């Protein structure tokens, strides 16, 4: 029994490792494709199934009930997730209605086919309805977290490039525009935000207001600190290059401290993988031949006695 359990654990770990290796195999090609400029594509005359599905969900979202109290929060979340289309909220409500109906139908079919009791039938259908209703919001929150991580990952390089541009003689507005152009393919999320700042200032907004809008749109703490530094620099007339360089050094120190914190937690996190993955394989290699020999030699002797 112990041998079967160990073999099952070993096979499952091998399968998971192979799956992760196959998924990570094409990371280099994906990085090259992401940095390289996109080739223009020519769309066909016939609408694609995705466009038809989008139009259908948009129509459904028009008739879906919406709460006026939750509408500002939902719009803010949609913007932080990267959906700036004015019809994005309506598309979200349509997706929520479709997912609720679809998962409810799947739950009803599974409940009747499983032959469960009346109480379990009601619980399964209720769980399907709740899952269908909550799934779009959870996906939206996932998109927000992923976009925040992308912005945090590209902010140090963007800040270093801003320091170089400011020290070379460019103004802050031209610096933001230049950073948005240079890092467009490497870090598209933060470059989109910088380009939007430039568009707002061209439309007539003050620089301070555009920077505050940047902090509100993204919700990233490090970017809020950068906005606070730039606003204070613009208000008091201090050197922009000196403030950016000081903030860049501060971000490097914070990144180093976070890396040291993660390294300190690594020893504790490795306890469970070693206990459940490495030790069973070690026991199989070291004790397997001994147990096999004992069973092969001692059992016949005990039976003969």
Secondary structure, DSSP 8 states (H G I E B T S, - for coil): -HHHHHHHHHHHHHHHHHHHHHHHTTHHHHHHHHHS--------SS--HHHHHHHHHHHHHHHS---HHHHHHHHHHHHHTT---TTHHHHHHHHHHHHHHHHHHHHHHHHHHHT--HHHHHHHHHHHHHHHHHHHHHHHHHHHHHHHHHHHHHHHHHHHHHHHHHHTT--HHHHHHHHHHHTTTT-HHHHHHHHHHHHHHHTT--HHHHHHHHHHHH--HHHHHHHHHHHHHHHHT--HHHHHHHHHHHHHHHHHHHHHHHHHHHHHHHHHHIIIIIHHHHHHHHHHHHHHHHHHHHHHHHHH-
